[in-house]
Amino acid sequence: MTEEQKKEVAVFRYGIIADFVGATRLDRGEREELLQDKCARKWHIPSSGRTRLSRSTILRWIRFYNEGNGKLESLYPQERSDQGRGRALDEETSLVLIDLRRQLPEASVPALIRILQERQLVPEGTPLCRTTIYRFLHRCNLMKKQAPSSSDRRKFEAESPNDLWQSDVMHGPLLYCSDKRRKTYLIAFIDDHSRLVPHGQFYTSEGIDAFMDSFSRALQKRGLPRKLYVDNGSAFRSHQLEFSTASLGIALIHARPYQPQGKGKIKRFFKTIRTQFLPFFQGETLDDINLAFSLWLDEQYHRRPHSSTGQSPFMRFTSNMQCLRNAPDDLSNYFRKMVRRRVNKDRSLVVDKRLFEAPVSLIGRRVEVLYHEHAPEQVEIRSDGQSYGLLRQLDVHVNSRVRRDKNNQIELAETNAPCQSGRLWES
């Protein structure tokens, strides 16, 4: 309670007892009648929700005032003698609880109560209320989690272009796509050494398909990095990305969860986009923003000196190009989707809801199937690292006319030839 509040309370109390401590002498009957009148009335008591005064309270104020030689300070509210200490827990229980909490800093309050009772650390029948213990531990600063020790973080930079790429996703504006406004996402890559952006593009999704499309475009433009540093999102943890990077000889590195400091360069690039590109963009469609963003990258961002390196990203990237690795000519094959299947006894297997025929030698074996989602009819099959070529879609009507001679050679039956014994020829 502040000093002003104490003064306000003391003045109110004096107004109540002024008739009793003034110069006017009251006989016993008048004094008692005045007390009853004050107790029957409603009052607006400062710093209190009560509206009534009891007889004993008024008499106590009178005694305080007389014992204080008529000083107003004697009517100030008195501080609690046990302020800052809980009254529900005795001293011994409080000490035991503090010691147990220091032994088990991660234990929950219900767990602490259970341990106190099981180990008989408090007398039987001692009330242990959760809210009381919560308040007690908070008051003793024993509920706060220990701050993690400072990590040894150091400023770093890759030695050469394409040594390390950082990648992340930024939430973009709402734009029209197929006559419908949709949220957009910018998927971008940045070279750690030069700050050049190999590729960046806005999509209507931040899933694996969009990320792989942006990644393949970046590789086609600027070659293969040695390391790719990404977050822990679902797209970055996909088996497809792990397979593609490993096949291309790119080390895939994931940042530590909840520690974005390692991706500072791509985060700073996103801040540049929010402050220097998006405020001046005036288009309305997804194609508009991708065209404008591409022009902004080539004509502004890549050409002006970077504040950290003192060189433009383009000049710094192209000044040491002898160390760059070109993307392979068949780069698209490294971005095929891979699934695992077991070949059925009838040589069939299902890929993307399509039925294919596998070679006879692979019957019953686990195989790897690779295909592009935009061309699901072109499916390559592999087993133990060996390619068995493209699969052929199964045609059940053609198979109904396939039969073998005595030497197990396949021949086609006539189209109108009836099936022997009512059974189809086995393939």
NORFEN-V32628 format. One record per helix or strand of 3 or more residues. SS is the DSSP state (2 for helix, 1 for strand). FROM is the first residue (numbers start at 1). TO is the last residue. If there is no record, write none. Layout:
# NORFEN-V32628
SS:FROM:TO  SS:FROM:TO
This chain:
# NORFEN-V32628
2:3:21  2:28:40  2:55:67  2:72:75  2:91:103  2:109:118  2:130:139  1:164:176  1:181:191  1:199:203  2:208:222  1:227:230  2:239:247  1:251:254  2:260:276  2:278:280  2:286:301  2:313:318  2:321:323  2:331:335  1:337:342  1:348:351  1:354:357  2:360:362  1:366:372  1:375:383  1:386:390  2:396:399  1:402:404  1:410:412  2:420:422
